[in-house]
Amino acid sequence: MDIRKATMDDVDDMQQLIQHYADQGLMLPRTHRSLYEHLQCFTVAVSGQRVVGCAGLHILWRDLAEIRSLAVHPMCQGQGIGRKLVERLTAEAEALGIAQVLSLTYQTVFFEKLGFRVVEKHTLPHKVWKDCIYCKKFNHCDETAMIYYTHVAQACQTRQAESV
């Protein structure tokens, strides 16, 4: 299995994979247009010639990015593909100098194992007022907000403590 940045040739497989979970109400759907427009944000897991997993890293603000549309093919779950995608995206965020990585999810146990912590949605105004306000679930969102603090955040906290 290979983890790499998505290409135009991956979009059909990515859209079908995301739609599979969107049809179950487990994630928001993504159109082909949306995937094309945000393709540079996406990473895929490929087995042979087939996309078996995908996830996007969307920058929301100077210190905040979001993992979006994390999906692993049902026949490939339990093989560490989701973990590898999340680890790749958190490393990418860190390389960009981003301190926090957000996930709005139903899969809290999965993200807790990867070092994410539950936070209140109201502590994420850049997410809420940029994206959530337009979501059909805005007034009754049942996803859990979780944050991963990169080494960038830890370095900032250390510098702040030293300056006090």
N, C-alpha and C positions, 0 to 999 in steps of 0.2 A: 504494500500500500504506500502511496506517495501523498504527501501533504504539500500543496503548492497554491500559488495565487490562481484565481479563476480566470478563464479565458472566454471569449465569445462562444466557443464550441461547447462550453459547459452549461450555458444558460438554460436550455431546454430541460436537461436533467435536474438542475437546481430547482427550477420552477415546479416540476412535477413532485420532487421530494418535499418541498415546502408546502405545496398544495395538499399533499397527503395528510399532513398534520393540521393544516388550516381547516380542512374539511371536518376534522374531529374537534375543532375548537381549541386546539392546543397551541396555536400560534396564529399570528396575523398573516393573511395571504400576501403574496408578492406577485405583481404582474411581470410579464416579460420586460415591459418598458422600465419598470422600477429596477429590475435586475441589471438591465443594460446600463441605465444611468448611474448605478452605484457599483458596477462590476469591479472597479479598482479596490473597493473595500472588502471584497469577498475572497475567502480562502476555501479550497475544496480538498476533500480526501478522495483519491482515485484508486480504484482497484482494477487492474487491467485497463480497459478503455472506459470504464463506467464510474461516474460520480456516485460515491456511496455516503458522502457527507458534505455539508457546507455550513459556513457561518460567516457573518460580516462583522467588521469593526467599523463603527460609525462614530466619528468625532463630533461631540456635542458642544464642547467648550474647551478652553485652554487646559483644564485639568481633568476633563471627563470624556470618556469614550464609552460606547455601548456595544456589547455583543448582541447581534441581531440574527434572527432567522437561523439559529443553530438547529440543524436537522441531520439525522443519521438514518440511513435506509433501515427499515424494520428488520430485514434479514441480517444486518451487520451490527446490530446493537450488542453491547456487552463485550466488544472487542477493543475498547479504548479509543475509538475514533473520535467521539465527542470530546474526551479529555485532551487528545492531541490537538484538536482544532482550537479549543479554548486556551490551551497552553501556548500555542503559536500566536494567537491573537493578543493575549496578555503580554507576551514578549514583544510583539510589534508595538503595542501601546507604550510599553516601557522605553523601547528604542526611540519612540517619537517624543519622549519626555512627558508623557501623560501619567498623572499620579493615580487616577482612579478609573476602574473599568466597571461599568454597570451591566447588570442583566435583570430584565423583568421576566420572571419565569414562574412556572408551576413545578419545576424540577429542583426544589431547594436542597434536597439531600445531595444530588449530583454536584451542585455548585459549592455547597459547604465543603465537600471533600477536596475541592480545588482551591480552598482558601477564601471563598467569598463569604461575606457576612450580611445578614439581613439588616436593612435600614428602612426608615420611614420614607415613603414617597415624597412627602412634603419637604424633605431635605434635599431634593433634586430639582430645583426650579428650572434649571436649563433644559432638563428633559421634559418636565411637565408642560412648560409653556412653549416649547419648540415642537414637540410631537404629540404628546398625550392629549392635549386639548382638541386635536382633530380626530382622535380615535373614537370609534363607535362605542368603546367600553369606558370612555372617560368618567362618566358618573357612577359607574359600577365595576371598576377594574378589580379583578380578583387575582391578578398576578402579584407575586412577591418581588419587591425591589431588593437586590443584593449587590454589594460592592466588593471589588477586589482592590486592595491597595498595593500598588507596584512599589518597587524599590525607590522610585522617584518620590513617592509620598513619604516613605520612611526617611529618606535623605532630607526632605524639607522639614519634617518634624524634628530631626536631630539638629539641623541648623537653627531652627526656632528655639529649641531648648537651650542650645549653647549661647545664644544671643541674649537670653534673659538673665 
